[in-house]
Amino acid sequence: MDFVQRRKGSDVVGSFGLLQPLEYGLKFILKEPISPSSAKFSLFIMTPVATFMLSLVVRSIVPFGYGMVLSNPSIGLLYLFAISSVDVYGNIIAGWSSN
């Protein structure tokens, strides 16, 4: 990808490219924000954050090793369905907030 865009790759820039993800994140945050003019700004910004956080919460039922799990594994499937169904509201609020 770097070759196509005619720039130095992430393994060449900095010390072994360790600062490249930080640079990408900073570039993403500081770029010009694109939002509809009639949007409810707080909801429009918070919806992706809420959706991302709910997707991380779903991962708490995945065991990390033998006997290492954050939630009770006997209700894991019910927990997965419950959180996944709440995650749909993020898409609904995103459409509503942009008018």
C-alpha positions, 0 to 999 in steps of 0.5 A: 500500500505504501508503494502505491501511494509513493511514501515510505513504509511503516517499517522505515519511518521512526525506530522500527515503525513503532510510532507509525500507529500513533501518527495514523491515529493523530492524523485521523483525529485531526482531519477535517470532521465531516458531519451534516449541518443539521445533525445533533452534534453530541449524538452524532459523535457519541454513537460510534463510540457507544457502538464500539464500546458495546462490541468490546463488551461482547468480547468479555465472554471469550475465555483468555485461557483455562479458567480465565474468563471475565463473565459467567460462561453458563450465561455467555450465549444469553449475554452475547444475544442481549448485548448484540441486540442493544448494539443495533440501537447505535445504528438507529441513533446515528440515522436519527441524529443526522436528520 
